[in-house]
Amino acid sequence: MSSTVKSLAIWFGVVILILIWLPMLAVVRLFDRDPARYRTGKLFRNLGKYISKINPNWQITITGYEDIDDRRPYVMVCNHLSQADIPLISNLPWEMKWVAKKELFDTPVVGWMMKLAGDISVDRKAPDRRVQTYQQARYYLGHNCSVMFFPEGTRSRNGNLNRFKAGAFDLAIREEIPILPMVIDGTQNTLPKRSWKFGVAKHIKLKILDPISTEGMDKSDIRKLTNQVRQEILDQLSQWRDQKPEKIDNLIKD
């Protein structure tokens, strides 16, 4: 079977799952009285989980998450390699509100589900976008629900690690919420940026690193915390790929 035919078949399965999930999500949302829309959000993440399972090329290994309390809030951060990252991370057994660009929320069906689940919309053109994002994230953290950031802001074009924006770390310090770093690798070969075709992925890995407390930190510690988390993610990628960190660091020019 050619890659085009296989990709079309997978996308057909994805569409069917989405059409099944939308009315289910609407019904659950109608009866979800949790202020964090926890049940609705968790059902939405299950959609991503099932989407990740219909691709025969995806061999997924997830490690390091056993001791996480489902209703203790974290500011979660992860590197970002492709569109496949979201369904892969949705295999985790927790609810987390995703911080995503406004354009995704404007997409028919998928955008509707993101709104039902209570995900956090970021209007990149709004001058007060950071304030709006913080307000929404603070609300969920205050109701015992984690929030999820891709601190690179966009998918990596070459699979290496980009610069981290400080917003997630600023939020964690302000709210005295632990950072939960995650590392993903292998998805860059599954659904690259600006491509709809699924590639072959020999092994996709997701690892949950140890939480990092922000207790006692203040604004002066934001950059240090950002660099610390980025370095931990870089070191894990280096270990997996058997390459020196500087070879996969987009901030280091050859």
Salt bridges, closest charged atoms under 4 A:
ASP32 OD1 - ARG39 NH1 3.56
ASP34 OD2 - ARG71 NH1 3.18
ASP70 OD2 - LYS42 NZ 3.18
ASP85 OD2 - HIS80 ND1 2.67
GLU95 OE1 - ARG45 NE 2.76
GLU95 OE2 - LYS97 NZ 2.69
ASP106 OD2 - LYS102 NZ 2.92
ASP119 OD1 - ARG45 NH2 2.70
ASP170 OD1 - ARG174 NE 3.03
GLU175 OE2 - ARG138 NE 2.65
ASP185 OD1 - ARG241 NH2 2.74
ASP249 OD1 - ARG230 NH2 2.65
